[in-house]
Amino acid sequence: MLDAFFEWGQRRAACPERNGVKAMIKMNQPCDNRSARMDFDTSFAVAEIIFWESEDYFAQIISIQNEESLYSLSGTMTPEQQFDSIFEKFFEVLETR
């Protein structure tokens, strides 16, 4: 599932910027629980999504102005879930500010 997340992230990162959101994805160094990380930069926040080989994930958006959390989500992906549905609210918050 980690490879599927990485491919999904590459497609998202390749899309033209929406509302000034720049995205980058990278696979982290090999370890016992490999991960891929998407980083997002905007004029108002920094954000990230991390997805581990164990199918756990973490997403957060932090305000640049006051370093407060604007959004946070963590969990474990289940077989019936899709990345777009898991992270839909994340992108709503990130792209509508």
C-alpha positions in Angstrom: 0.0 0.0 0.0 3.0 2.3 0.6 3.9 2.2 -3.1 0.2 3.0 -4.0 0.4 6.0 -1.7 3.6 7.2 -3.3 2.1 7.0 -6.8 -1.0 8.8 -5.6 1.2 11.5 -4.0 3.2 11.9 -7.2 0.0 12.5 -9.2 -1.2 15.0 -6.6 2.2 16.8 -6.5 2.3 17.0 -10.3 -1.0 18.9 -10.5 -0.8 22.6 -11.1 -0.7 24.7 -7.9 -4.1 25.4 -6.4 -4.4 28.6 -4.4 -0.6 28.8 -4.2 -0.2 25.3 -2.7 3.2 23.7 -3.6 3.5 20.0 -3.0 6.5 17.6 -2.9 6.6 13.9 -2.1 9.5 11.7 -1.2 10.2 8.2 0.1 12.0 8.2 3.4 15.1 6.1 4.1 14.5 2.4 4.5 13.9 1.2 8.0 11.6 -1.4 9.7 8.5 0.6 8.9 9.2 2.6 5.7 7.2 5.7 4.9 6.5 8.3 2.3 6.0 11.9 3.1 4.2 14.7 1.2 5.2 18.3 2.2 3.0 21.3 1.3 3.9 25.0 1.4 1.5 27.8 1.2 1.6 31.5 2.1 -0.4 30.8 5.3 0.7 27.3 6.4 3.0 24.3 6.2 1.5 20.9 6.0 2.5 17.2 5.7 1.0 13.8 5.1 3.0 10.8 6.2 2.0 7.3 5.2 3.8 4.2 6.7 4.2 0.8 5.3 2.1 -0.4 8.3 -0.7 1.6 6.6 -0.8 4.1 9.5 -1.0 7.8 8.4 -0.7 11.2 9.9 -1.7 14.5 8.4 -1.3 18.0 9.8 -1.6 21.7 8.7 0.1 24.3 10.9 -0.3 28.1 10.6 2.8 30.0 9.8 1.5 33.1 11.6 1.0 31.6 15.0 2.1 28.0 14.8 -1.3 26.7 15.7 -2.7 23.5 14.4 -5.3 24.2 11.7 -6.0 20.5 11.0 -4.7 17.1 12.3 -5.6 13.5 11.4 -4.1 10.2 12.2 -5.3 6.6 11.7 -4.8 3.3 10.0 -6.0 2.7 6.4 -8.6 0.0 6.0 -9.0 -2.0 2.7 -12.2 -0.2 1.7 -10.7 3.3 2.1 -9.1 5.4 -0.7 -6.5 8.1 -0.3 -8.8 10.7 -1.8 -11.5 10.1 0.8 -9.1 9.8 3.8 -7.4 13.1 3.0 -10.4 15.0 1.5 -10.9 17.3 4.5 -7.1 17.9 4.6 -7.1 19.3 1.1 -10.3 21.3 1.7 -8.6 23.1 4.6 -5.3 23.5 2.7 -6.8 24.8 -0.5 -9.6 27.0 0.7 -7.8 29.4 2.9 
